[in-house]
Amino acid sequence: SVILIDNDKFDISSMREVTDEIISLLPEGAPLKPATGDLVAVQLKLKPLDILDSPKRGIFDRVNYAGTETGYTDRETFLFASFHGDTNGLLTPYILKALNARRREFGQFGRLMVGIDANAHCKGEPGKKLGINTLLAFMRTKRTCSPLLTSCWKLQTWEIVKHNFDLSKLEMDDMVTTYNARTFLQTQLNKAVRVSELQTSKLTDRNPKDLIIYPESDFVFMDHSLQRDNNGRGFFDDAPFPTLEFPSDHAFLTCELNLRRRNFSDPEHMPWDEELPDGMPWNRKGPIEFDPAAVDGNGVEN
């Protein structure tokens, strides 16, 4: 895993790697530990506002975006993480829980963003494979995840959240970031997939595995800014990859996030306690009667 930092905006001298500290926060019940290199986490701070808020950059609006008219940008700790999940995605919720625990330690003065290959699947299997609906339920239930998390797929997951994580309401085709299958020219012919069955075969890896995840109390997602690219030309081809032109077996994801405004006047006030004016049908407290572990049997609460 790799994290690239814009040193025009961030104070690189404040950067500290905290990967081992995040791993130490994993509960004993976690199914496994991350393999070496699968997780990297760093924390660092923005440069002071008078440096950022310049005509040259024109990005940080004191009032509308950053909400930092009191000049706190260089006090906030940003926690960035990149994680490559295990094959079946069983470790993913535990890593997110550990990152969220570290995020809570910063209170008002912190923000979290995670780029993740969650290895979530269209359909999970109890105790064997993480389903995308289980992951979304975990992220949106306050009992299992506080602050509540959302992702770059916020618009695509609107309906599934409204309908208590009913998988049939998910626009899966708009979210897949992998699309590959074995051919009859490879060994293990029992795993080969016919061209006519590429989209429907259970042997095809066509799943919504990749997400950009963040607490909704930390960032504002800019509508329609999400871009999914599996060809290097800025759009998504609904065809198998990697190819000779695009050697990765996962699509690129990019989106635009703005800093959510903060109320620094009350030191006891936590950002995740606010009602957020997004106009999106997210249940701030999560579906209290809903047990995320019941969706496909993957226990993620402890």
C-alpha positions in Angstrom: 0.0 0.0 0.0 1.2 3.5 -0.8 -0.1 7.0 0.2 0.8 10.1 -1.8 0.7 13.4 0.0 0.5 16.9 -1.6 3.3 18.7 0.1 2.0 22.1 -1.1 -0.9 21.7 1.3 0.4 19.4 4.1 3.2 20.0 6.5 5.4 17.0 5.7 7.5 17.6 8.9 4.4 16.7 11.0 4.0 13.3 9.3 4.2 10.2 11.5 3.5 6.6 10.4 1.1 4.9 12.8 0.6 1.6 11.0 1.7 -0.6 13.9 -0.4 1.5 16.3 -3.5 0.9 14.2 -2.8 -2.9 14.0 -2.4 -2.9 17.8 -6.0 -1.7 18.1 -7.4 -4.8 16.3 -9.5 -6.8 18.8 -8.5 -10.4 19.7 -11.5 -11.7 17.8 -10.2 -10.4 14.5 -9.9 -13.3 12.0 -6.3 -12.5 11.0 -3.6 -9.8 11.0 -2.8 -7.7 7.9 0.0 -9.1 5.8 3.2 -7.0 5.7 2.5 -4.1 3.4 -1.2 -4.5 3.2 -1.9 -1.5 5.6 -0.1 1.8 5.8 -1.4 4.6 8.0 0.0 8.1 8.6 -1.1 11.2 10.5 -0.1 14.7 9.6 -1.3 18.3 9.6 -2.2 20.9 7.0 0.0 24.0 6.6 -1.3 27.2 8.4 -4.3 28.8 6.7 -2.4 31.9 5.7 -0.2 29.7 3.5 -3.1 27.7 2.1 -5.5 30.5 1.5 -3.7 32.2 -1.3 -4.8 33.4 -4.8 -2.4 30.9 -6.3 -4.3 27.9 -5.0 -7.8 29.3 -4.5 -9.0 26.0 -3.0 -9.5 26.7 0.7 -12.6 28.9 1.2 -12.5 30.1 4.8 -16.3 30.1 5.2 -17.9 27.8 2.7 -15.6 24.8 2.8 -13.0 24.6 5.5 -14.9 26.6 8.1 -11.6 27.6 9.5 -12.0 31.3 9.8 -10.4 31.0 13.3 -7.3 29.6 11.7 -7.3 26.0 13.0 -6.1 24.2 9.8 -2.7 23.5 11.2 -4.1 22.1 14.5 -6.2 19.4 12.9 -4.6 15.9 12.5 -5.4 14.1 9.3 -5.3 10.3 9.5 -4.8 8.8 6.0 -4.8 5.0 5.5 -4.4 2.7 2.5 -5.5 -0.9 3.0 -5.4 -4.0 0.8 -7.9 -6.5 2.3 -7.5 -10.2 2.6 -9.0 -12.3 -0.3 -12.4 -12.7 1.3 -12.6 -9.3 3.0 -13.1 -10.7 6.5 -10.5 -8.3 8.0 -11.9 -5.1 6.4 -14.5 -4.2 9.1 -11.9 -4.7 11.9 -9.4 -2.4 10.2 -12.1 0.3 9.7 -13.1 -0.1 13.4 -9.4 0.4 14.5 -9.0 3.4 12.3 -12.2 4.9 13.6 -11.0 4.4 17.2 -7.9 6.4 16.4 -10.0 9.0 14.7 -12.1 9.5 17.8 -9.0 10.3 19.9 -8.6 13.5 17.9 -12.1 14.8 18.7 -12.8 18.1 17.0 -9.2 18.4 15.7 -9.1 15.4 13.4 -10.2 13.9 10.1 -10.0 10.4 8.6 -9.8 9.2 5.0 -9.2 5.6 3.8 -8.4 4.3 0.3 -9.4 0.6 0.5 -9.5 -2.6 -1.5 -12.1 -4.0 0.8 -12.5 -7.2 -1.1 -16.2 -6.9 -0.6 -18.4 -9.1 -2.8 -21.8 -8.7 -4.5 -23.0 -11.5 -2.3 -21.4 -12.6 0.9 -21.2 -16.0 2.4 -21.5 -16.6 6.2 -18.1 -16.7 7.8 -16.4 -17.0 4.4 -16.8 -13.8 2.3 -17.7 -10.2 3.1 -20.8 -9.0 1.3 -21.1 -5.3 0.3 -24.4 -5.0 2.2 -22.7 -6.2 5.4 -19.9 -3.6 4.9 -22.4 -0.8 4.3 -24.5 -1.9 7.3 -21.4 -1.9 9.5 -20.4 1.6 8.3 -23.9 3.0 8.8 -24.7 1.6 12.2 -23.7 3.7 15.2 -23.4 0.6 17.5 -20.7 -0.8 15.3 -19.1 2.3 13.8 -18.9 5.7 15.4 -18.3 8.2 13.8 -20.5 6.8 11.1 -18.7 6.2 7.8 -19.7 6.8 4.3 -17.9 6.4 1.0 -17.4 7.7 -2.5 -20.4 5.5 -3.5 -22.8 7.7 -1.6 -25.2 8.3 -4.4 -25.1 4.7 -5.6 -25.9 3.3 -2.2 -28.8 5.7 -1.5 -31.5 3.0 -2.0 -29.9 0.2 -0.1 -29.6 2.4 3.0 -33.2 3.6 2.7 -34.4 0.0 2.5 -32.6 -1.4 5.5 -29.7 -2.8 3.4 -31.8 -4.8 1.0 -29.2 -6.1 -1.5 -31.8 -6.0 -4.3 -31.8 -2.1 -4.1 -28.1 -1.8 -4.8 -27.1 -0.6 -8.3 -24.2 -3.1 -8.4 -23.2 -2.5 -12.0 -22.4 1.1 -11.2 -20.0 0.1 -8.4 -18.0 -2.8 -9.7 -14.2 -2.2 -9.8 -13.0 -5.6 -10.8 -14.0 -7.7 -13.9 -11.9 -10.7 -14.7 -12.2 -14.5 -15.2 -10.1 -17.4 -16.2 -10.1 -18.6 -19.8 -9.8 -22.1 -21.2 -6.2 -21.4 -22.1 -5.3 -21.4 -18.4 -4.8 -24.4 -16.1 -7.7 -25.5 -13.8 -10.3 -25.7 -16.6 -13.0 -26.2 -14.0 -12.6 -22.5 -13.1 -12.8 -21.3 -16.7 -15.7 -19.1 -17.8 -17.4 -18.9 -21.2 -17.6 -15.5 -22.9 -21.4 -15.8 -22.9 -21.4 -16.2 -19.1 -18.9 -13.5 -18.2 -21.4 -11.2 -16.4 -23.3 -14.0 -14.6 -20.9 -16.7 -13.7 -20.1 -17.0 -10.0 -16.5 -17.7 -11.1 -16.2 -14.2 -12.5 -14.6 -11.6 -10.2 -16.9 -8.7 -10.9 -17.4 -7.1 -7.6 -17.5 -3.7 -5.8 -14.2 -4.1 -4.0 -12.8 -0.6 -3.9 -14.0 2.4 -1.9 -12.8 5.8 -0.6 -14.1 5.8 2.9 -14.4 8.7 5.4 -16.6 9.9 8.3 -19.4 12.0 7.0 -18.7 14.4 9.9 -15.3 15.1 8.4 -15.8 15.7 4.7 -18.4 16.8 2.2 -18.7 14.7 -0.9 -19.2 16.8 -4.0 -22.0 15.3 -6.0 -21.1 13.7 -9.3 -17.4 14.1 -8.7 -16.8 10.3 -8.6 -14.8 8.9 -11.5 -14.3 5.2 -12.2 -11.6 4.4 -14.7 -10.4 1.0 -16.1 -8.7 2.1 -19.3 -6.7 5.2 -18.4 -9.0 7.5 -20.4 -11.3 8.7 -17.6 -14.2 6.3 -17.9 -15.3 2.7 -17.2 -15.5 0.1 -19.9 -17.9 -2.7 -18.9 -15.5 -5.3 -20.2 -12.9 -7.6 -18.6 -9.5 -6.2 -17.5 -6.5 -5.9 -17.0 -5.6 -5.3 -20.7 -2.4 -4.5 -22.5 -3.3 -0.8 -22.1 -4.5 -1.0 -18.5 -2.4 -3.5 -16.5 -4.2 -3.2 -13.2 -6.9 -5.7 -12.2 -8.7 -3.0 -10.2 -10.2 0.3 -11.5 -9.1 3.7 -10.4 -11.4 5.7 -8.2 -11.3 9.5 -7.8 -13.7 11.9 -6.2 -13.7 15.4 -4.7 -14.1 15.9 -1.0 -14.3 19.3 0.8 -13.5 19.8 4.5 -16.7 19.9 6.5 -17.1 23.1 8.6 -16.3 22.8 12.2 -17.6 24.6 15.3 -14.5 25.2 17.4 -16.1 27.4 20.0 -17.2 24.5 22.2 -14.3 22.3 23.1 -16.7 19.5 24.3 -18.6 19.4 21.0 -17.8 16.5 18.8 -18.4 16.7 15.0 -20.2 13.4 14.8 -22.9 14.6 17.2 -24.1 17.2 14.6 -27.1 16.7 12.4 -25.7 17.2 8.9 -27.5 19.2 6.2 -26.6 16.9 3.3 -30.2 16.2 2.2 -29.2 12.5 1.8 -31.4 9.8 3.4 -28.7 8.6 5.9 -29.9 7.6 9.3 -27.5 9.3 11.6 -28.1 6.9 14.5 -28.1 3.8 12.3 -30.9 1.2 12.1 -30.9 0.3 15.8 -33.1 -2.8 15.3 -30.7 -4.1 12.6 -27.9 -6.5 13.3 -25.1 -6.2 10.7 -23.8 -9.6 11.5 -27.2 -11.1 10.5 -26.9 -10.0 6.9 -24.4 -12.7 5.9 -23.1 -14.1 9.1 -19.9 -12.0 9.3 -19.6 -10.8 12.9 -18.1 -7.3 12.9 -19.5 -5.9 16.2 -16.9 -7.1 18.7 
